Amino acid sequence: MPDVLVAGAGPAGLLAAFELERAGLDVLVLERDARPSPQSKALGLQPRSVEVLADRDLLGALEPHVQARLPAGHFSGVPIGYTDLPTRFPHQLGIEQAHVAAAIEARLRTPVLRDAAVTAVSQDDEGVTVTAGGREYRAGWLVAADGGHSTVRALLGAAFPGTPARTSLVVADVRLAGKPDGLADGWQLPSTGSGYLLPLSGGRFRTVVFGEEQQRLGRDAPVTAAELQRALTAAHGPDIEVGEVLWASRFGDAARQLERYRHGRVLFAGDAAHIHLPVGGQGLNLGLQDAVNLGWKLAAQVRGHAPAGLLDSYHDERHPVAARVLVSTRAQAVLGIPDPDAAAVREIVTDLLAVPEARHAVAMELSGLGVTYPGTSGRATDVPAAPDGRAVLVGAPLPDGWADRVETRDGPAPRLVRPDGYVVWTGEPGLAEALSRWFGPPR
Ligand SMILES: Cc1cc2nc3c(=O)[nH]c(=O)nc-3n(C[C@H](O)[C@H](O)[C@H](O)COP(=O)(O)OP(=O)(O)OC[C@H]3O[C@@H](n4cnc5c(N)ncnc54)[C@H](O)[C@@H]3O)c2cc1C
Protein backbone atom coordinates (compact mmCIF):
# COMPACT_ATOMS: atom_id res chain seq x y z
CA MET A 1 0.00 0.00 0.00
CA PRO A 2 1.46 3.39 -0.96
CA ASP A 3 1.75 6.12 1.65
CA VAL A 4 0.10 8.65 -0.65
CA LEU A 5 -2.07 8.51 -3.77
CA VAL A 6 -1.97 11.43 -6.18
CA ALA A 7 -4.91 12.04 -8.54
CA GLY A 8 -3.72 13.65 -11.78
CA ALA A 9 -0.38 13.62 -13.60
CA GLY A 10 -0.36 17.30 -14.54
CA PRO A 11 2.56 19.46 -13.41
CA ALA A 12 1.15 19.94 -9.89
CA GLY A 13 0.47 16.25 -9.23
CA LEU A 14 3.78 15.15 -10.70
CA LEU A 15 5.83 17.63 -8.67
CA ALA A 16 3.91 16.72 -5.51
CA ALA A 17 4.72 13.05 -6.17
CA PHE A 18 8.37 13.92 -6.83
CA GLU A 19 8.61 15.83 -3.55
CA LEU A 20 7.00 13.00 -1.59
CA GLU A 21 9.23 10.36 -3.18
CA ARG A 22 12.30 12.50 -2.54
CA ALA A 23 11.36 12.43 1.13
CA GLY A 24 11.31 8.62 1.00
CA LEU A 25 7.57 7.95 0.69
CA ASP A 26 5.84 5.41 -1.56
CA VAL A 27 3.57 7.27 -3.93
CA LEU A 28 1.21 6.17 -6.69
CA VAL A 29 -0.01 8.70 -9.27
CA LEU A 30 -3.40 7.84 -10.81
CA GLU A 31 -3.98 9.52 -14.19
CA ARG A 32 -7.14 9.51 -16.28
CA ASP A 33 -5.49 9.76 -19.70
CA ALA A 34 -3.93 6.75 -21.40
CA ARG A 35 -0.84 8.69 -22.44
CA PRO A 36 0.76 12.04 -21.65
CA SER A 37 -0.81 14.87 -23.59
CA PRO A 38 1.52 16.29 -26.26
CA GLN A 39 -0.46 19.55 -26.06
CA SER A 40 0.54 22.38 -23.78
CA LYS A 41 -1.76 24.92 -22.24
CA ALA A 42 1.03 26.87 -20.55
CA LEU A 43 4.05 28.12 -22.46
CA GLY A 44 6.07 29.72 -19.72
CA LEU A 45 7.81 29.24 -16.38
CA GLN A 46 8.13 32.16 -14.01
CA PRO A 47 11.45 32.84 -12.20
CA ARG A 48 10.40 31.28 -8.88
CA SER A 49 9.41 28.07 -10.67
CA VAL A 50 12.72 28.06 -12.50
CA GLU A 51 14.52 28.40 -9.15
CA VAL A 52 12.53 25.52 -7.69
CA LEU A 53 13.21 23.24 -10.65
CA ALA A 54 16.91 24.19 -10.69
CA ASP A 55 17.22 23.47 -6.95
CA ARG A 56 15.87 19.99 -7.63
CA ASP A 57 18.21 19.36 -10.55
CA LEU A 58 15.27 19.31 -12.96
CA LEU A 59 16.33 22.23 -15.12
CA GLY A 60 18.91 20.40 -17.22
CA ALA A 61 16.27 18.11 -18.71
CA LEU A 62 14.26 21.16 -19.76
CA GLU A 63 17.15 22.94 -21.49
CA PRO A 64 16.78 21.25 -24.92
CA HIS A 65 13.16 22.39 -25.02
CA VAL A 66 13.63 26.00 -23.92
CA GLN A 67 12.59 28.23 -26.81
CA ALA A 68 13.19 31.63 -25.23
CA ARG A 69 14.38 33.49 -22.16
CA LEU A 70 12.07 36.47 -22.00
CA PRO A 71 13.48 39.29 -19.84
CA ALA A 72 9.99 40.35 -18.79
CA GLY A 73 6.59 39.19 -17.71
CA HIS A 74 3.43 41.07 -18.51
CA PHE A 75 0.37 42.48 -16.79
CA SER A 76 -2.47 42.11 -19.27
CA GLY A 77 0.02 42.67 -22.07
CA VAL A 78 1.88 45.58 -20.41
CA PRO A 79 5.53 44.38 -20.28
CA ILE A 80 6.97 44.16 -16.76
CA GLY A 81 10.78 44.01 -16.82
CA TYR A 82 12.42 41.22 -14.82
CA THR A 83 16.09 41.99 -15.39
CA ASP A 84 16.71 43.56 -11.97
CA LEU A 85 14.90 40.93 -9.95
CA PRO A 86 16.86 39.30 -7.08
CA THR A 87 17.30 35.87 -8.65
CA ARG A 88 19.72 33.79 -10.70
CA PHE A 89 16.96 33.50 -13.30
CA PRO A 90 15.63 37.00 -14.08
CA HIS A 91 13.55 35.83 -17.00
CA GLN A 92 10.56 33.72 -17.98
CA LEU A 93 11.48 30.48 -19.66
CA GLY A 94 9.55 29.98 -22.87
CA ILE A 95 8.85 26.25 -22.74
CA GLU A 96 5.81 24.12 -23.46
CA GLN A 97 4.10 22.66 -20.40
CA ALA A 98 4.26 19.12 -21.80
CA HIS A 99 8.07 19.21 -21.54
CA VAL A 100 7.91 20.39 -17.93
CA ALA A 101 5.55 17.55 -17.01
CA ALA A 102 7.63 14.97 -18.91
CA ALA A 103 10.85 16.04 -17.17
CA ILE A 104 9.30 15.63 -13.72
CA GLU A 105 7.60 12.35 -14.63
CA ALA A 106 10.91 10.92 -15.86
CA ARG A 107 12.33 11.36 -12.34
CA LEU A 108 9.57 9.49 -10.49
CA ARG A 109 10.53 6.14 -8.93
CA THR A 110 7.08 4.62 -9.39
CA PRO A 111 5.64 5.02 -12.90
CA VAL A 112 2.38 6.92 -13.29
CA LEU A 113 -0.60 4.57 -13.52
CA ARG A 114 -2.52 5.65 -16.63
CA ASP A 115 -6.05 4.88 -17.83
CA ALA A 116 -6.94 5.26 -14.17
CA ALA A 117 -9.57 7.98 -13.83
CA VAL A 118 -10.60 8.53 -10.23
CA THR A 119 -14.35 7.93 -9.89
CA ALA A 120 -14.88 7.45 -6.15
CA VAL A 121 -13.20 8.59 -2.93
CA SER A 122 -13.96 7.75 0.67
CA GLN A 123 -11.97 8.36 3.83
CA ASP A 124 -11.90 7.20 7.42
CA ASP A 125 -9.63 7.75 10.42
CA GLU A 126 -6.84 5.59 8.98
CA GLY A 127 -6.76 6.50 5.31
CA VAL A 128 -8.44 7.02 1.95
CA THR A 129 -9.93 4.54 -0.50
CA VAL A 130 -9.93 5.61 -4.11
CA THR A 131 -11.58 3.90 -7.07
CA ALA A 132 -9.67 4.55 -10.28
CA GLY A 133 -9.99 2.77 -13.61
CA GLY A 134 -12.43 0.38 -11.96
CA ARG A 135 -10.00 -0.76 -9.22
CA GLU A 136 -9.71 0.19 -5.56
CA TYR A 137 -6.57 1.72 -4.07
CA ARG A 138 -5.90 2.45 -0.43
CA ALA A 139 -3.37 4.85 1.10
CA GLY A 140 -2.98 7.10 4.09
CA TRP A 141 -3.53 10.30 2.11
CA LEU A 142 -4.72 11.61 -1.26
CA VAL A 143 -3.31 14.61 -3.10
CA ALA A 144 -6.03 15.81 -5.48
CA ALA A 145 -4.32 17.46 -8.44
CA ASP A 146 -6.85 16.48 -11.07
CA GLY A 147 -7.16 19.89 -12.69
CA GLY A 148 -9.71 22.66 -13.02
CA HIS A 149 -12.67 20.28 -13.46
CA SER A 150 -11.51 18.18 -10.49
CA THR A 151 -13.56 15.02 -10.00
CA VAL A 152 -12.25 14.68 -6.44
CA ARG A 153 -13.52 18.18 -5.66
CA ALA A 154 -16.97 17.24 -6.97
CA LEU A 155 -16.98 13.86 -5.17
CA LEU A 156 -16.21 15.57 -1.85
CA GLY A 157 -18.72 18.35 -2.50
CA ALA A 158 -15.98 20.85 -1.66
CA ALA A 159 -17.11 24.49 -1.80
CA PHE A 160 -15.48 26.25 -4.76
CA PRO A 161 -16.79 29.81 -4.62
CA GLY A 162 -15.87 32.60 -7.01
CA THR A 163 -17.03 34.42 -10.10
CA PRO A 164 -18.47 32.68 -13.17
CA ALA A 165 -17.03 33.02 -16.66
CA ARG A 166 -18.18 36.15 -18.48
CA THR A 167 -16.10 35.76 -21.58
CA SER A 168 -15.23 32.80 -23.79
CA LEU A 169 -11.89 32.26 -25.51
CA VAL A 170 -10.38 29.68 -27.84
CA VAL A 171 -6.80 28.46 -27.64
CA ALA A 172 -5.44 26.63 -30.67
CA ASP A 173 -2.18 25.39 -32.12
CA VAL A 174 -2.23 25.59 -35.91
CA ARG A 175 -0.04 25.33 -38.94
CA LEU A 176 -0.40 28.19 -41.39
CA ALA A 177 -0.83 27.60 -45.12
CA GLY A 178 -0.39 31.33 -45.78
CA LYS A 179 1.36 34.01 -43.72
CA PRO A 180 1.12 37.80 -43.93
CA ASP A 181 4.41 39.71 -44.23
CA GLY A 182 5.91 40.85 -40.98
CA LEU A 183 4.57 38.07 -38.78
CA ALA A 184 6.95 37.67 -35.80
CA ASP A 185 9.11 34.57 -36.09
CA GLY A 186 10.45 34.38 -32.54
CA TRP A 187 8.93 34.01 -29.09
CA GLN A 188 7.64 37.22 -27.59
CA LEU A 189 5.37 38.29 -24.79
CA PRO A 190 1.80 37.58 -25.81
CA SER A 191 -0.23 40.61 -26.74
CA THR A 192 -3.73 40.76 -25.34
CA GLY A 193 -5.43 41.22 -28.69
CA SER A 194 -7.62 38.45 -30.08
CA GLY A 195 -5.78 36.48 -32.76
CA TYR A 196 -2.17 36.98 -31.64
CA LEU A 197 0.15 34.37 -33.14
CA LEU A 198 3.12 32.98 -31.26
CA PRO A 199 5.51 30.78 -33.24
CA LEU A 200 6.22 27.46 -31.49
CA SER A 201 8.74 24.86 -32.64
CA GLY A 202 8.17 22.74 -35.76
CA GLY A 203 6.23 25.35 -37.73
CA ARG A 204 3.35 25.47 -35.27
CA PHE A 205 1.67 28.68 -34.12
CA ARG A 206 -0.23 29.27 -30.88
CA THR A 207 -3.23 31.55 -31.13
CA VAL A 208 -5.91 32.73 -28.71
CA VAL A 209 -9.10 34.23 -30.15
CA PHE A 210 -12.04 35.84 -28.36
CA GLY A 211 -14.23 37.84 -30.70
CA GLU A 212 -17.99 38.21 -30.90
CA GLU A 213 -18.34 34.77 -32.53
CA GLN A 214 -16.65 33.05 -29.56
CA GLN A 215 -19.04 34.78 -27.16
CA ARG A 216 -22.05 33.60 -29.19
CA LEU A 217 -20.97 29.94 -29.51
CA GLY A 218 -21.56 27.74 -26.47
CA ARG A 219 -18.64 26.42 -24.40
CA ASP A 220 -19.24 22.92 -25.84
CA ALA A 221 -19.30 23.92 -29.52
CA PRO A 222 -16.44 22.26 -31.43
CA VAL A 223 -13.74 24.67 -32.60
CA THR A 224 -13.52 24.59 -36.40
CA ALA A 225 -10.81 25.69 -38.81
CA ALA A 226 -13.35 28.07 -40.37
CA GLU A 227 -13.97 29.77 -37.02
CA LEU A 228 -10.22 30.21 -36.50
CA GLN A 229 -9.81 31.44 -40.08
CA ARG A 230 -12.44 34.15 -39.57
CA ALA A 231 -10.83 35.31 -36.31
CA LEU A 232 -7.30 35.35 -37.74
CA THR A 233 -8.38 37.12 -40.91
CA ALA A 234 -9.99 39.80 -38.74
CA ALA A 235 -6.73 40.20 -36.80
CA HIS A 236 -4.16 39.85 -39.62
CA GLY A 237 -5.90 40.52 -42.94
CA PRO A 238 -6.64 38.36 -45.97
CA ASP A 239 -3.16 36.86 -46.45
CA ILE A 240 -3.38 34.59 -43.47
CA GLU A 241 -4.49 31.06 -44.18
CA VAL A 242 -5.10 28.43 -41.53
CA GLY A 243 -3.77 25.03 -42.56
CA GLU A 244 -3.93 22.18 -40.06
CA VAL A 245 -5.55 22.69 -36.65
CA LEU A 246 -3.44 20.55 -34.31
CA TRP A 247 -5.34 21.22 -31.09
CA ALA A 248 -8.06 23.60 -30.01
CA SER A 249 -10.04 24.15 -26.84
CA ARG A 250 -12.41 26.71 -25.35
CA PHE A 251 -11.81 28.29 -21.97
CA GLY A 252 -13.19 31.14 -19.91
CA ASP A 253 -12.41 33.65 -17.19
CA ALA A 254 -14.14 32.01 -14.25
CA ALA A 255 -12.19 32.74 -11.05
CA ARG A 256 -12.78 30.27 -8.24
CA GLN A 257 -10.88 28.92 -5.27
CA LEU A 258 -11.51 26.18 -2.76
CA GLU A 259 -12.53 27.47 0.66
CA ARG A 260 -10.29 24.82 2.21
CA TYR A 261 -7.32 23.08 0.59
CA ARG A 262 -7.49 20.27 3.16
CA HIS A 263 -10.49 17.99 3.52
CA GLY A 264 -9.44 15.46 6.14
CA ARG A 265 -6.93 13.19 4.43
CA VAL A 266 -7.42 14.80 1.02
CA LEU A 267 -5.25 17.79 0.05
CA PHE A 268 -5.91 19.80 -3.09
CA ALA A 269 -3.19 21.34 -5.25
CA GLY A 270 -2.93 23.17 -8.58
CA ASP A 271 -5.96 23.95 -10.73
CA ALA A 272 -8.06 21.57 -8.62
CA ALA A 273 -7.74 24.21 -5.87
CA HIS A 274 -7.94 27.42 -7.93
CA ILE A 275 -8.91 28.51 -11.44
CA HIS A 276 -8.64 31.88 -13.18
CA LEU A 277 -8.10 33.43 -16.58
CA PRO A 278 -4.64 32.30 -17.78
CA VAL A 279 -3.31 35.81 -18.24
CA GLY A 280 0.09 36.83 -16.96
CA GLY A 281 1.35 33.22 -16.93
CA GLN A 282 0.41 32.26 -13.38
CA GLY A 283 -1.56 28.99 -13.16
CA LEU A 284 1.07 26.36 -13.79
CA ASN A 285 3.48 28.24 -11.55
CA LEU A 286 0.96 28.40 -8.71
CA GLY A 287 0.49 24.64 -8.97
CA LEU A 288 4.24 23.95 -8.83
CA GLN A 289 4.58 26.12 -5.72
CA ASP A 290 1.59 24.38 -4.11
CA ALA A 291 3.34 21.06 -4.72
CA VAL A 292 6.63 22.03 -3.08
CA ASN A 293 4.86 23.65 -0.13
CA LEU A 294 2.71 20.57 0.44
CA GLY A 295 5.29 17.85 -0.26
CA TRP A 296 7.56 18.17 2.78
CA LYS A 297 4.69 18.87 5.16
CA LEU A 298 2.74 15.80 4.10
CA ALA A 299 5.94 13.72 4.20
CA ALA A 300 6.56 14.87 7.79
CA GLN A 301 2.97 13.99 8.69
CA VAL A 302 3.30 10.48 7.22
CA ARG A 303 6.62 9.88 8.95
CA GLY A 304 5.15 10.98 12.25
CA HIS A 305 7.36 13.94 13.10
CA ALA A 306 5.20 16.82 11.86
CA PRO A 307 4.66 19.39 14.59
CA ALA A 308 1.04 20.26 15.39
CA GLY A 309 -0.50 22.40 12.68
CA LEU A 310 2.25 21.90 10.09
CA LEU A 311 0.01 20.16 7.56
CA ASP A 312 -2.72 22.75 8.02
CA SER A 313 -0.16 25.46 7.35
CA TYR A 314 -0.27 24.28 3.71
CA HIS A 315 -3.72 25.86 3.37
CA ASP A 316 -2.79 28.84 5.54
CA GLU A 317 0.27 29.64 3.43
CA ARG A 318 -0.93 28.82 -0.08
CA HIS A 319 -4.57 29.96 -0.02
CA PRO A 320 -3.71 33.69 0.24
CA VAL A 321 -1.16 33.40 -2.59
CA ALA A 322 -3.73 32.02 -5.04
CA ALA A 323 -6.37 34.46 -3.75
CA ARG A 324 -4.06 37.30 -4.73
CA VAL A 325 -3.47 35.76 -8.18
CA LEU A 326 -7.24 35.62 -8.66
CA VAL A 327 -7.43 39.35 -7.86
CA SER A 328 -4.57 40.08 -10.25
CA THR A 329 -5.96 38.01 -13.13
CA ARG A 330 -9.47 39.42 -12.69
CA ALA A 331 -8.02 42.92 -12.91
CA GLN A 332 -6.03 41.94 -16.00
CA ALA A 333 -9.18 40.48 -17.58
CA VAL A 334 -10.99 43.81 -17.15
CA LEU A 335 -8.11 45.66 -18.83
CA GLY A 336 -8.39 43.29 -21.80
CA ILE A 337 -12.06 43.73 -22.64
CA PRO A 338 -12.89 45.72 -25.79
CA ASP A 339 -14.44 48.76 -24.11
CA PRO A 340 -13.39 52.42 -24.34
CA ASP A 341 -13.40 52.74 -20.55
CA ALA A 342 -11.18 49.66 -20.21
CA ALA A 343 -8.80 51.29 -22.72
CA ALA A 344 -8.73 54.41 -20.54
CA VAL A 345 -7.92 52.38 -17.42
CA ARG A 346 -5.24 50.49 -19.37
CA GLU A 347 -3.60 53.78 -20.33
CA ILE A 348 -3.45 54.88 -16.69
CA VAL A 349 -2.21 51.47 -15.51
CA THR A 350 0.47 51.46 -18.21
CA ASP A 351 1.68 54.87 -17.00
CA LEU A 352 1.66 53.75 -13.38
CA LEU A 353 3.61 50.61 -14.24
CA ALA A 354 6.33 52.79 -15.73
CA VAL A 355 7.09 54.04 -12.19
CA PRO A 356 10.05 51.84 -11.09
CA GLU A 357 8.68 51.02 -7.62
CA ALA A 358 5.30 50.01 -9.03
CA ARG A 359 6.87 47.96 -11.77
CA HIS A 360 9.12 46.21 -9.25
CA ALA A 361 6.23 45.36 -6.94
CA VAL A 362 4.20 43.85 -9.78
CA ALA A 363 7.26 42.03 -11.14
CA MET A 364 7.89 40.43 -7.73
CA GLU A 365 4.28 39.26 -7.69
CA LEU A 366 4.10 37.90 -11.24
CA SER A 367 7.48 36.19 -10.98
CA GLY A 368 6.53 34.40 -7.75
CA LEU A 369 9.64 35.82 -6.08
CA GLY A 370 7.65 38.09 -3.79
CA VAL A 371 5.88 35.21 -2.03
CA THR A 372 6.70 35.02 1.67
CA TYR A 373 5.04 33.04 4.43
CA PRO A 374 4.39 34.01 8.06
CA GLY A 375 7.35 33.11 10.29
CA THR A 376 9.77 32.92 7.35
CA SER A 377 12.14 35.55 6.06
CA GLY A 378 11.91 34.97 2.34
CA ARG A 379 13.52 32.31 0.20
CA ALA A 380 17.16 31.25 0.13
CA THR A 381 18.50 31.90 -3.35
CA ASP A 382 21.77 30.00 -2.94
CA VAL A 383 20.82 26.87 -1.00
CA PRO A 384 19.81 24.03 -3.34
CA ALA A 385 17.31 21.57 -1.92
CA ALA A 386 18.73 18.47 -0.20
CA PRO A 387 18.31 15.49 -2.57
CA ASP A 388 16.54 13.49 0.14
CA GLY A 389 14.02 16.19 0.97
CA ARG A 390 15.57 17.21 4.30
CA ALA A 391 15.77 20.81 5.46
CA VAL A 392 19.20 22.49 5.28
CA LEU A 393 21.12 24.18 8.09
CA VAL A 394 23.90 26.42 6.78
CA GLY A 395 26.81 27.73 8.82
CA ALA A 396 25.84 26.48 12.27
CA PRO A 397 26.21 23.24 14.25
CA LEU A 398 23.05 21.11 14.34
CA PRO A 399 21.88 20.30 17.88
CA ASP A 400 21.48 16.56 18.60
CA GLY A 401 18.28 14.84 17.53
CA TRP A 402 17.43 16.38 14.13
CA ALA A 403 19.94 14.83 11.72
CA ASP A 404 17.24 12.63 10.15
CA ARG A 405 15.36 15.78 9.09
CA VAL A 406 18.07 18.39 8.61
CA GLU A 407 21.22 18.33 6.47
CA THR A 408 24.14 20.58 7.49
CA ARG A 409 26.32 22.61 5.13
CA ASP A 410 29.19 25.03 5.56
CA GLY A 411 28.56 28.63 4.67
CA PRO A 412 29.19 32.16 5.87
CA ALA A 413 25.60 33.24 6.59
CA PRO A 414 23.85 31.04 9.17
CA ARG A 415 20.39 29.98 7.99
CA LEU A 416 17.87 27.22 8.49
CA VAL A 417 16.04 26.55 5.23
CA ARG A 418 12.82 24.58 4.84
CA PRO A 419 12.74 21.88 2.14
CA ASP A 420 10.71 24.26 -0.05
CA GLY A 421 13.47 26.88 0.14
CA TYR A 422 12.09 29.36 2.71
CA VAL A 423 14.32 30.60 5.54
CA VAL A 424 13.07 30.11 9.10
CA TRP A 425 16.14 31.07 11.17
CA THR A 426 19.02 33.42 10.43
CA GLY A 427 21.56 33.06 13.22
CA GLU A 428 19.83 34.65 16.20
CA PRO A 429 19.40 32.66 19.45
CA GLY A 430 16.66 30.02 19.35
CA LEU A 431 17.84 27.50 16.74
CA ALA A 432 16.44 24.56 18.71
CA GLU A 433 13.07 26.31 18.99
CA ALA A 434 13.01 26.95 15.23
CA LEU A 435 13.93 23.32 14.55
CA SER A 436 11.13 22.09 16.83
CA ARG A 437 8.61 24.52 15.46
CA TRP A 438 9.11 23.47 11.84
CA PHE A 439 10.48 19.94 11.96
CA GLY A 440 9.22 18.48 15.22
CA PRO A 441 10.94 17.62 18.50
CA PRO A 442 14.42 16.04 18.64
CA ARG A 443 14.55 12.24 18.56
C1 LIG B 1 -4.82 28.67 -22.87
C2 LIG B 1 -4.09 28.49 -21.59
C3 LIG B 1 -2.82 29.06 -21.45
C4 LIG B 1 -2.13 28.95 -20.26
N1 LIG B 1 -0.91 29.53 -20.14
C5 LIG B 1 -0.26 29.49 -18.96
C6 LIG B 1 1.04 30.07 -18.82
O1 LIG B 1 1.62 30.60 -19.76
N2 LIG B 1 1.65 29.99 -17.62
C7 LIG B 1 1.08 29.34 -16.56
O2 LIG B 1 1.68 29.31 -15.48
N3 LIG B 1 -0.14 28.74 -16.67
C8 LIG B 1 -0.81 28.80 -17.84
N4 LIG B 1 -2.02 28.18 -17.97
C9 LIG B 1 -2.57 27.45 -16.83
C10 LIG B 1 -1.91 26.08 -16.67
O3 LIG B 1 -1.94 25.38 -17.87
C11 LIG B 1 -2.60 25.30 -15.57
O4 LIG B 1 -2.66 26.12 -14.42
C12 LIG B 1 -1.85 24.01 -15.26
O5 LIG B 1 -1.98 23.07 -16.28
C13 LIG B 1 -2.38 23.39 -13.95
O6 LIG B 1 -1.67 22.21 -13.68
P1 LIG B 1 -2.38 21.07 -12.83
O7 LIG B 1 -1.36 19.98 -12.70
O8 LIG B 1 -2.98 21.66 -11.62
O9 LIG B 1 -3.62 20.60 -13.71
P2 LIG B 1 -3.66 19.96 -15.17
O10 LIG B 1 -2.49 20.38 -15.96
O11 LIG B 1 -5.02 20.24 -15.70
O12 LIG B 1 -3.50 18.41 -14.88
C14 LIG B 1 -4.54 17.67 -14.29
C15 LIG B 1 -4.35 16.20 -14.65
O13 LIG B 1 -5.37 15.44 -13.99
C16 LIG B 1 -5.87 14.49 -14.90
N5 LIG B 1 -7.23 14.13 -14.46
C17 LIG B 1 -8.37 14.84 -14.63
N6 LIG B 1 -9.39 14.19 -14.06
C18 LIG B 1 -8.88 13.07 -13.50
C19 LIG B 1 -9.45 11.99 -12.76
N7 LIG B 1 -10.75 11.95 -12.48
N8 LIG B 1 -8.64 11.00 -12.33
C20 LIG B 1 -7.31 11.02 -12.60
N9 LIG B 1 -6.73 12.01 -13.31
C21 LIG B 1 -7.51 13.03 -13.75
C22 LIG B 1 -5.82 15.17 -16.25
O14 LIG B 1 -5.84 14.23 -17.32
C23 LIG B 1 -4.49 15.91 -16.14
O15 LIG B 1 -3.42 15.09 -16.56
C24 LIG B 1 -2.71 28.25 -19.17
C25 LIG B 1 -3.97 27.65 -19.31
C26 LIG B 1 -4.65 27.78 -20.52
C27 LIG B 1 -6.02 27.15 -20.65
The ligand as a MOL file (V3000), in Angstrom:
LIG
                    3D

  0  0  0     0  0            999 V3000
M  V30 BEGIN CTAB
M  V30 COUNTS 53 58 0 0 0
M  V30 BEGIN ATOM
M  V30 1 C -4.8170 28.6690 -22.8670 0
M  V30 2 C -4.0880 28.4910 -21.5900 0
M  V30 3 C -2.8240 29.0600 -21.4510 0
M  V30 4 C -2.1280 28.9500 -20.2560 0
M  V30 5 N -0.9130 29.5340 -20.1420 0
M  V30 6 C -0.2600 29.4880 -18.9600 0
M  V30 7 C 1.0430 30.0690 -18.8210 0
M  V30 8 O 1.6210 30.5990 -19.7590 0
M  V30 9 N 1.6550 29.9850 -17.6220 0
M  V30 10 C 1.0770 29.3400 -16.5560 0
M  V30 11 O 1.6790 29.3140 -15.4780 0
M  V30 12 N -0.1410 28.7420 -16.6700 0
M  V30 13 C -0.8090 28.8010 -17.8440 0
M  V30 14 N -2.0240 28.1800 -17.9730 0
M  V30 15 C -2.5710 27.4460 -16.8290 0
M  V30 16 C -1.9130 26.0850 -16.6690 0
M  V30 17 O -1.9420 25.3800 -17.8730 0
M  V30 18 C -2.6000 25.3030 -15.5720 0
M  V30 19 O -2.6610 26.1150 -14.4170 0
M  V30 20 C -1.8510 24.0090 -15.2560 0
M  V30 21 O -1.9820 23.0700 -16.2810 0
M  V30 22 C -2.3750 23.3920 -13.9540 0
M  V30 23 O -1.6750 22.2080 -13.6840 0
M  V30 24 P -2.3800 21.0720 -12.8290 0
M  V30 25 O -1.3620 19.9830 -12.6970 0
M  V30 26 O -2.9770 21.6570 -11.6210 0
M  V30 27 O -3.6240 20.6020 -13.7090 0
M  V30 28 P -3.6570 19.9630 -15.1670 0
M  V30 29 O -2.4860 20.3760 -15.9620 0
M  V30 30 O -5.0230 20.2370 -15.6990 0
M  V30 31 O -3.5030 18.4140 -14.8830 0
M  V30 32 C -4.5400 17.6670 -14.2920 0
M  V30 33 C -4.3490 16.1950 -14.6490 0
M  V30 34 O -5.3680 15.4430 -13.9890 0
M  V30 35 C -5.8740 14.4880 -14.8990 0
M  V30 36 N -7.2300 14.1330 -14.4550 0
M  V30 37 C -8.3700 14.8400 -14.6350 0
M  V30 38 N -9.3930 14.1920 -14.0630 0
M  V30 39 C -8.8830 13.0670 -13.4970 0
M  V30 40 C -9.4520 11.9890 -12.7580 0
M  V30 41 N -10.7540 11.9460 -12.4780 0
M  V30 42 N -8.6410 10.9970 -12.3320 0
M  V30 43 C -7.3130 11.0170 -12.6040 0
M  V30 44 N -6.7320 12.0110 -13.3140 0
M  V30 45 C -7.5090 13.0310 -13.7480 0
M  V30 46 C -5.8220 15.1730 -16.2470 0
M  V30 47 O -5.8410 14.2270 -17.3170 0
M  V30 48 C -4.4920 15.9130 -16.1390 0
M  V30 49 O -3.4240 15.0940 -16.5620 0
M  V30 50 C -2.7130 28.2460 -19.1690 0
M  V30 51 C -3.9750 27.6490 -19.3130 0
M  V30 52 C -4.6460 27.7820 -20.5170 0
M  V30 53 C -6.0170 27.1470 -20.6520 0
M  V30 END ATOM
M  V30 BEGIN BOND
M  V30 1 1 1 2
M  V30 2 1 2 3
M  V30 3 2 2 52
M  V30 4 2 3 4
M  V30 5 1 4 5
M  V30 6 1 4 50
M  V30 7 2 5 6
M  V30 8 1 6 7
M  V30 9 1 6 13
M  V30 10 2 7 8
M  V30 11 1 7 9
M  V30 12 1 9 10
M  V30 13 2 10 11
M  V30 14 1 10 12
M  V30 15 2 12 13
M  V30 16 1 13 14
M  V30 17 1 14 15
M  V30 18 1 14 50
M  V30 19 1 15 16
M  V30 20 1 16 17
M  V30 21 1 16 18
M  V30 22 1 18 19
M  V30 23 1 18 20
M  V30 24 1 20 21
M  V30 25 1 20 22
M  V30 26 1 22 23
M  V30 27 1 23 24
M  V30 28 2 24 25
M  V30 29 1 24 26
M  V30 30 1 24 27
M  V30 31 1 27 28
M  V30 32 2 28 29
M  V30 33 1 28 30
M  V30 34 1 28 31
M  V30 35 1 31 32
M  V30 36 1 32 33
M  V30 37 1 33 34
M  V30 38 1 33 48
M  V30 39 1 34 35
M  V30 40 1 35 36
M  V30 41 1 35 46
M  V30 42 1 36 37
M  V30 43 1 36 45
M  V30 44 2 37 38
M  V30 45 1 38 39
M  V30 46 1 39 40
M  V30 47 2 39 45
M  V30 48 1 40 41
M  V30 49 2 40 42
M  V30 50 1 42 43
M  V30 51 2 43 44
M  V30 52 1 44 45
M  V30 53 1 46 47
M  V30 54 1 46 48
M  V30 55 1 48 49
M  V30 56 2 50 51
M  V30 57 1 51 52
M  V30 58 1 52 53
M  V30 END BOND
M  V30 END CTAB
M  END
